[in-house]
Amino acid sequence: MARHFKVGDHVAWNSEAGRVSGHIIAIHTTNTPWKGYIRHASPDEPQYEIRSDRTDHIAWHKGAALTLLRR
């Protein structure tokens, strides 16, 4: 089971460009359309909307892909 995070948590994940970090800005617990795709989520396996620290890009990931960073 994946770890659950909260809005404001500073997290990191792997991307094609390498390790990326950002802050969680929203948590989605239902299937949500975004940029023409359905992001599958549930209360047990939410999707986290994250703003990258470096580029302000918005990414969506499930908890299993995220690592909590120290404050």
Jmol script that loads the backbone (N, CA, C; Angstrom):
load data "model"
ATOM      1  N   MET A   1       0.844  -1.186   0.000  1.00  0.00           N
ATOM      2  CA  MET A   1       0.000   0.000   0.000  1.00  0.00           C
ATOM      3  C   MET A   1       0.886   1.245   0.000  1.00  0.00           C
ATOM      4  N   ALA A   2       0.534   2.198  -0.812  1.00  0.00           N
ATOM      5  CA  ALA A   2       1.320   3.425  -0.951  1.00  0.00           C
ATOM      6  C   ALA A   2       1.100   4.347   0.246  1.00  0.00           C
ATOM      7  N   ARG A   3       2.081   5.163   0.514  1.00  0.00           N
ATOM      8  CA  ARG A   3       1.983   6.138   1.590  1.00  0.00           C
ATOM      9  C   ARG A   3       1.052   7.279   1.169  1.00  0.00           C
ATOM     10  N   HIS A   4       0.347   7.841   2.131  1.00  0.00           N
ATOM     11  CA  HIS A   4      -0.530   8.981   1.849  1.00  0.00           C
ATOM     12  C   HIS A   4       0.170  10.262   2.290  1.00  0.00           C
ATOM     13  N   PHE A   5       0.068  11.270   1.454  1.00  0.00           N
ATOM     14  CA  PHE A   5       0.697  12.559   1.694  1.00  0.00           C
ATOM     15  C   PHE A   5      -0.393  13.609   1.895  1.00  0.00           C
ATOM     16  N   LYS A   6       0.012  14.826   2.255  1.00  0.00           N
ATOM     17  CA  LYS A   6      -0.963  15.902   2.424  1.00  0.00           C
ATOM     18  C   LYS A   6      -0.526  17.128   1.615  1.00  0.00           C
ATOM     19  N   VAL A   7      -1.466  18.025   1.386  1.00  0.00           N
ATOM     20  CA  VAL A   7      -1.170  19.262   0.658  1.00  0.00           C
ATOM     21  C   VAL A   7      -0.065  20.006   1.405  1.00  0.00           C
ATOM     22  N   GLY A   8       0.912  20.493   0.664  1.00  0.00           N
ATOM     23  CA  GLY A   8       2.033  21.216   1.246  1.00  0.00           C
ATOM     24  C   GLY A   8       3.272  20.364   1.447  1.00  0.00           C
ATOM     25  N   ASP A   9       3.131  19.030   1.427  1.00  0.00           N
ATOM     26  CA  ASP A   9       4.310  18.166   1.586  1.00  0.00           C
ATOM     27  C   ASP A   9       5.290  18.392   0.443  1.00  0.00           C
ATOM     28  N   HIS A  10       6.576  18.374   0.772  1.00  0.00           N
ATOM     29  CA  HIS A  10       7.648  18.495  -0.211  1.00  0.00           C
ATOM     30  C   HIS A  10       8.073  17.078  -0.577  1.00  0.00           C
ATOM     31  N   VAL A  11       7.926  16.716  -1.851  1.00  0.00           N
ATOM     32  CA  VAL A  11       8.170  15.353  -2.305  1.00  0.00           C
ATOM     33  C   VAL A  11       9.119  15.344  -3.496  1.00  0.00           C
ATOM     34  N   ALA A  12       9.648  14.161  -3.803  1.00  0.00           N
ATOM     35  CA  ALA A  12      10.508  13.983  -4.965  1.00  0.00           C
ATOM     36  C   ALA A  12      10.038  12.751  -5.732  1.00  0.00           C
ATOM     37  N   TRP A  13      10.357  12.710  -7.035  1.00  0.00           N
ATOM     38  CA  TRP A  13      10.019  11.577  -7.881  1.00  0.00           C
ATOM     39  C   TRP A  13      11.000  11.523  -9.030  1.00  0.00           C
ATOM     40  N   ASN A  14      11.058  10.381  -9.708  1.00  0.00           N
ATOM     41  CA  ASN A  14      11.922  10.218 -10.867  1.00  0.00           C
ATOM     42  C   ASN A  14      11.144  10.556 -12.130  1.00  0.00           C
ATOM     43  N   SER A  15      11.784  11.294 -13.030  1.00  0.00           N
ATOM     44  CA  SER A  15      11.178  11.602 -14.322  1.00  0.00           C
ATOM     45  C   SER A  15      12.189  11.262 -15.412  1.00  0.00           C
ATOM     46  N   GLU A  16      11.792  11.465 -16.663  1.00  0.00           N
ATOM     47  CA  GLU A  16      12.703  11.206 -17.780  1.00  0.00           C
ATOM     48  C   GLU A  16      13.942  12.092 -17.690  1.00  0.00           C
ATOM     49  N   ALA A  17      13.794  13.265 -17.079  1.00  0.00           N
ATOM     50  CA  ALA A  17      14.891  14.235 -16.972  1.00  0.00           C
ATOM     51  C   ALA A  17      15.728  14.029 -15.708  1.00  0.00           C
ATOM     52  N   GLY A  18      15.369  13.051 -14.871  1.00  0.00           N
ATOM     53  CA  GLY A  18      16.096  12.823 -13.627  1.00  0.00           C
ATOM     54  C   GLY A  18      15.213  13.062 -12.417  1.00  0.00           C
ATOM     55  N   ARG A  19      15.833  13.246 -11.286  1.00  0.00           N
ATOM     56  CA  ARG A  19      15.110  13.440 -10.021  1.00  0.00           C
ATOM     57  C   ARG A  19      14.505  14.844  -9.978  1.00  0.00           C
ATOM     58  N   VAL A  20      13.227  14.915  -9.620  1.00  0.00           N
ATOM     59  CA  VAL A  20      12.489  16.176  -9.578  1.00  0.00           C
ATOM     60  C   VAL A  20      11.862  16.303  -8.189  1.00  0.00           C
ATOM     61  N   SER A  21      11.741  17.542  -7.705  1.00  0.00           N
ATOM     62  CA  SER A  21      11.072  17.764  -6.428  1.00  0.00           C
ATOM     63  C   SER A  21      10.030  18.861  -6.584  1.00  0.00           C
ATOM     64  N   GLY A  22       9.065  18.850  -5.680  1.00  0.00           N
ATOM     65  CA  GLY A  22       8.019  19.859  -5.713  1.00  0.00           C
ATOM     66  C   GLY A  22       7.123  19.732  -4.507  1.00  0.00           C
ATOM     67  N   HIS A  23       6.106  20.580  -4.469  1.00  0.00           N
ATOM     68  CA  HIS A  23       5.155  20.594  -3.362  1.00  0.00           C
ATOM     69  C   HIS A  23       3.782  20.144  -3.850  1.00  0.00           C
ATOM     70  N   ILE A  24       3.123  19.324  -3.043  1.00  0.00           N
ATOM     71  CA  ILE A  24       1.778  18.860  -3.366  1.00  0.00           C
ATOM     72  C   ILE A  24       0.816  20.039  -3.231  1.00  0.00           C
ATOM     73  N   ILE A  25       0.051  20.286  -4.295  1.00  0.00           N
ATOM     74  CA  ILE A  25      -0.893  21.402  -4.286  1.00  0.00           C
ATOM     75  C   ILE A  25      -2.343  20.939  -4.239  1.00  0.00           C
ATOM     76  N   ALA A  26      -2.604  19.658  -4.562  1.00  0.00           N
ATOM     77  CA  ALA A  26      -3.969  19.127  -4.510  1.00  0.00           C
ATOM     78  C   ALA A  26      -3.909  17.607  -4.445  1.00  0.00           C
ATOM     79  N   ILE A  27      -4.960  17.027  -3.874  1.00  0.00           N
ATOM     80  CA  ILE A  27      -5.092  15.577  -3.793  1.00  0.00           C
ATOM     81  C   ILE A  27      -6.419  15.209  -4.440  1.00  0.00           C
ATOM     82  N   HIS A  28      -6.375  14.267  -5.390  1.00  0.00           N
ATOM     83  CA  HIS A  28      -7.578  13.858  -6.117  1.00  0.00           C
ATOM     84  C   HIS A  28      -7.926  12.421  -5.740  1.00  0.00           C
ATOM     85  N   THR A  29      -9.175  12.199  -5.332  1.00  0.00           N
ATOM     86  CA  THR A  29      -9.602  10.872  -4.885  1.00  0.00           C
ATOM     87  C   THR A  29     -10.689  10.270  -5.772  1.00  0.00           C
ATOM     88  N   THR A  30     -10.991  10.921  -6.880  1.00  0.00           N
ATOM     89  CA  THR A  30     -11.926  10.376  -7.875  1.00  0.00           C
ATOM     90  C   THR A  30     -11.288  10.522  -9.244  1.00  0.00           C
ATOM     91  N   ASN A  31     -11.758   9.734 -10.208  1.00  0.00           N
ATOM     92  CA  ASN A  31     -11.249   9.858 -11.573  1.00  0.00           C
ATOM     93  C   ASN A  31     -11.481  11.283 -12.055  1.00  0.00           C
ATOM     94  N   THR A  32     -10.422  11.903 -12.577  1.00  0.00           N
ATOM     95  CA  THR A  32     -10.469  13.319 -12.929  1.00  0.00           C
ATOM     96  C   THR A  32      -9.904  13.537 -14.323  1.00  0.00           C
ATOM     97  N   PRO A  33     -10.662  14.207 -15.219  1.00  0.00           N
ATOM     98  CA  PRO A  33     -10.100  14.528 -16.537  1.00  0.00           C
ATOM     99  C   PRO A  33      -9.072  15.654 -16.412  1.00  0.00           C
ATOM    100  N   TRP A  34      -7.951  15.515 -17.132  1.00  0.00           N
ATOM    101  CA  TRP A  34      -6.906  16.534 -17.115  1.00  0.00           C
ATOM    102  C   TRP A  34      -6.116  16.453 -18.408  1.00  0.00           C
ATOM    103  N   LYS A  35      -6.109  17.544 -19.162  1.00  0.00           N
ATOM    104  CA  LYS A  35      -5.408  17.633 -20.448  1.00  0.00           C
ATOM    105  C   LYS A  35      -5.781  16.487 -21.392  1.00  0.00           C
ATOM    106  N   GLY A  36      -7.079  16.175 -21.447  1.00  0.00           N
ATOM    107  CA  GLY A  36      -7.572  15.178 -22.381  1.00  0.00           C
ATOM    108  C   GLY A  36      -7.444  13.740 -21.911  1.00  0.00           C
ATOM    109  N   TYR A  37      -6.962  13.510 -20.719  1.00  0.00           N
ATOM    110  CA  TYR A  37      -6.810  12.159 -20.180  1.00  0.00           C
ATOM    111  C   TYR A  37      -7.591  12.042 -18.878  1.00  0.00           C
ATOM    112  N   ILE A  38      -7.975  10.818 -18.544  1.00  0.00           N
ATOM    113  CA  ILE A  38      -8.602  10.558 -17.248  1.00  0.00           C
ATOM    114  C   ILE A  38      -7.502  10.109 -16.295  1.00  0.00           C
ATOM    115  N   ARG A  39      -7.345  10.832 -15.205  1.00  0.00           N
ATOM    116  CA  ARG A  39      -6.395  10.456 -14.154  1.00  0.00           C
ATOM    117  C   ARG A  39      -7.162   9.584 -13.165  1.00  0.00           C
ATOM    118  N   HIS A  40      -6.800   8.304 -13.085  1.00  0.00           N
ATOM    119  CA  HIS A  40      -7.521   7.355 -12.245  1.00  0.00           C
ATOM    120  C   HIS A  40      -7.078   7.490 -10.798  1.00  0.00           C
ATOM    121  N   ALA A  41      -8.042   7.670  -9.916  1.00  0.00           N
ATOM    122  CA  ALA A  41      -7.747   7.849  -8.497  1.00  0.00           C
ATOM    123  C   ALA A  41      -8.917   7.319  -7.671  1.00  0.00           C
ATOM    124  N   SER A  42      -8.629   7.006  -6.430  1.00  0.00           N
ATOM    125  CA  SER A  42      -9.653   6.571  -5.484  1.00  0.00           C
ATOM    126  C   SER A  42      -9.215   7.023  -4.092  1.00  0.00           C
ATOM    127  N   PRO A  43     -10.088   6.948  -3.104  1.00  0.00           N
ATOM    128  CA  PRO A  43      -9.671   7.318  -1.748  1.00  0.00           C
ATOM    129  C   PRO A  43      -8.508   6.459  -1.235  1.00  0.00           C
ATOM    130  N   ASP A  44      -8.451   5.191  -1.651  1.00  0.00           N
ATOM    131  CA  ASP A  44      -7.362   4.305  -1.239  1.00  0.00           C
ATOM    132  C   ASP A  44      -6.075   4.544  -2.022  1.00  0.00           C
ATOM    133  N   GLU A  45      -6.194   5.050  -3.246  1.00  0.00           N
ATOM    134  CA  GLU A  45      -5.029   5.300  -4.097  1.00  0.00           C
ATOM    135  C   GLU A  45      -5.195   6.642  -4.817  1.00  0.00           C
ATOM    136  N   PRO A  46      -4.999   7.741  -4.084  1.00  0.00           N
ATOM    137  CA  PRO A  46      -5.205   9.071  -4.677  1.00  0.00           C
ATOM    138  C   PRO A  46      -4.103   9.445  -5.667  1.00  0.00           C
ATOM    139  N   GLN A  47      -4.413  10.424  -6.499  1.00  0.00           N
ATOM    140  CA  GLN A  47      -3.424  11.044  -7.378  1.00  0.00           C
ATOM    141  C   GLN A  47      -3.046  12.379  -6.741  1.00  0.00           C
ATOM    142  N   TYR A  48      -1.761  12.660  -6.695  1.00  0.00           N
ATOM    143  CA  TYR A  48      -1.267  13.901  -6.102  1.00  0.00           C
ATOM    144  C   TYR A  48      -0.862  14.856  -7.214  1.00  0.00           C
ATOM    145  N   GLU A  49      -1.382  16.077  -7.146  1.00  0.00           N
ATOM    146  CA  GLU A  49      -1.031  17.127  -8.100  1.00  0.00           C
ATOM    147  C   GLU A  49       0.114  17.917  -7.469  1.00  0.00           C
ATOM    148  N   ILE A  50       1.242  17.988  -8.190  1.00  0.00           N
ATOM    149  CA  ILE A  50       2.474  18.528  -7.615  1.00  0.00           C
ATOM    150  C   ILE A  50       3.049  19.613  -8.524  1.00  0.00           C
ATOM    151  N   ARG A  51       3.463  20.725  -7.928  1.00  0.00           N
ATOM    152  CA  ARG A  51       4.122  21.796  -8.683  1.00  0.00           C
ATOM    153  C   ARG A  51       5.628  21.649  -8.492  1.00  0.00           C
ATOM    154  N   SER A  52       6.353  21.521  -9.609  1.00  0.00           N
ATOM    155  CA  SER A  52       7.810  21.376  -9.582  1.00  0.00           C
ATOM    156  C   SER A  52       8.466  22.619  -8.992  1.00  0.00           C
ATOM    157  N   ASP A  53       9.481  22.400  -8.163  1.00  0.00           N
ATOM    158  CA  ASP A  53      10.219  23.516  -7.569  1.00  0.00           C
ATOM    159  C   ASP A  53      10.957  24.333  -8.622  1.00  0.00           C
ATOM    160  N   ARG A  54      11.506  23.661  -9.610  1.00  0.00           N
ATOM    161  CA  ARG A  54      12.380  24.335 -10.578  1.00  0.00           C
ATOM    162  C   ARG A  54      11.634  25.009 -11.721  1.00  0.00           C
ATOM    163  N   THR A  55      10.617  24.325 -12.256  1.00  0.00           N
ATOM    164  CA  THR A  55      10.004  24.821 -13.493  1.00  0.00           C
ATOM    165  C   THR A  55       8.557  25.264 -13.340  1.00  0.00           C
ATOM    166  N   ASP A  56       7.952  25.060 -12.183  1.00  0.00           N
ATOM    167  CA  ASP A  56       6.528  25.325 -11.964  1.00  0.00           C
ATOM    168  C   ASP A  56       5.614  24.421 -12.788  1.00  0.00           C
ATOM    169  N   HIS A  57       6.188  23.386 -13.448  1.00  0.00           N
ATOM    170  CA  HIS A  57       5.402  22.399 -14.187  1.00  0.00           C
ATOM    171  C   HIS A  57       4.506  21.649 -13.204  1.00  0.00           C
ATOM    172  N   ILE A  58       3.303  21.287 -13.641  1.00  0.00           N
ATOM    173  CA  ILE A  58       2.389  20.506 -12.810  1.00  0.00           C
ATOM    174  C   ILE A  58       2.491  19.049 -13.232  1.00  0.00           C
ATOM    175  N   ALA A  59       2.714  18.176 -12.256  1.00  0.00           N
ATOM    176  CA  ALA A  59       2.778  16.735 -12.498  1.00  0.00           C
ATOM    177  C   ALA A  59       1.742  16.052 -11.614  1.00  0.00           C
ATOM    178  N   TRP A  60       1.291  14.882 -12.053  1.00  0.00           N
ATOM    179  CA  TRP A  60       0.369  14.064 -11.255  1.00  0.00           C
ATOM    180  C   TRP A  60       1.040  12.722 -11.027  1.00  0.00           C
ATOM    181  N   HIS A  61       1.025  12.249  -9.783  1.00  0.00           N
ATOM    182  CA  HIS A  61       1.609  10.947  -9.460  1.00  0.00           C
ATOM    183  C   HIS A  61       0.821  10.283  -8.353  1.00  0.00           C
ATOM    184  N   LYS A  62       0.892   8.964  -8.338  1.00  0.00           N
ATOM    185  CA  LYS A  62       0.352   8.203  -7.218  1.00  0.00           C
ATOM    186  C   LYS A  62       1.401   8.162  -6.124  1.00  0.00           C
ATOM    187  N   GLY A  63       0.971   7.870  -4.912  1.00  0.00           N
ATOM    188  CA  GLY A  63       1.864   7.890  -3.760  1.00  0.00           C
ATOM    189  C   GLY A  63       3.059   6.961  -3.866  1.00  0.00           C
ATOM    190  N   ALA A  64       2.915   5.840  -4.563  1.00  0.00           N
ATOM    191  CA  ALA A  64       4.020   4.885  -4.685  1.00  0.00           C
ATOM    192  C   ALA A  64       5.211   5.468  -5.429  1.00  0.00           C
ATOM    193  N   ALA A  65       5.004   6.490  -6.245  1.00  0.00           N
ATOM    194  CA  ALA A  65       6.093   7.104  -7.015  1.00  0.00           C
ATOM    195  C   ALA A  65       6.788   8.225  -6.261  1.00  0.00           C
ATOM    196  N   LEU A  66       6.264   8.595  -5.088  1.00  0.00           N
ATOM    197  CA  LEU A  66       6.761   9.779  -4.366  1.00  0.00           C
ATOM    198  C   LEU A  66       7.579   9.413  -3.134  1.00  0.00           C
ATOM    199  N   THR A  67       8.535  10.279  -2.828  1.00  0.00           N
ATOM    200  CA  THR A  67       9.330  10.173  -1.614  1.00  0.00           C
ATOM    201  C   THR A  67       9.204  11.493  -0.868  1.00  0.00           C
ATOM    202  N   LEU A  68       8.881  11.429   0.419  1.00  0.00           N
ATOM    203  CA  LEU A  68       8.773  12.637   1.232  1.00  0.00           C
ATOM    204  C   LEU A  68      10.168  13.168   1.533  1.00  0.00           C
ATOM    205  N   LEU A  69      10.382  14.470   1.314  1.00  0.00           N
ATOM    206  CA  LEU A  69      11.662  15.101   1.589  1.00  0.00           C
ATOM    207  C   LEU A  69      11.625  15.787   2.952  1.00  0.00           C
ATOM    208  N   ARG A  70      12.763  15.873   3.580  1.00  0.00           N
ATOM    209  CA  ARG A  70      12.847  16.566   4.863  1.00  0.00           C
ATOM    210  C   ARG A  70      12.583  18.047   4.673  1.00  0.00           C
ATOM    211  N   ARG A  71      12.074  18.661   5.701  1.00  0.00           N
ATOM    212  CA  ARG A  71      11.784  20.099   5.636  1.00  0.00           C
ATOM    213  C   ARG A  71      12.998  20.904   5.954  1.00  0.00           C
TER     214      ARG A  71
END
end "model"
wireframe off; spacefill off
backbone 0.3
color backbone group
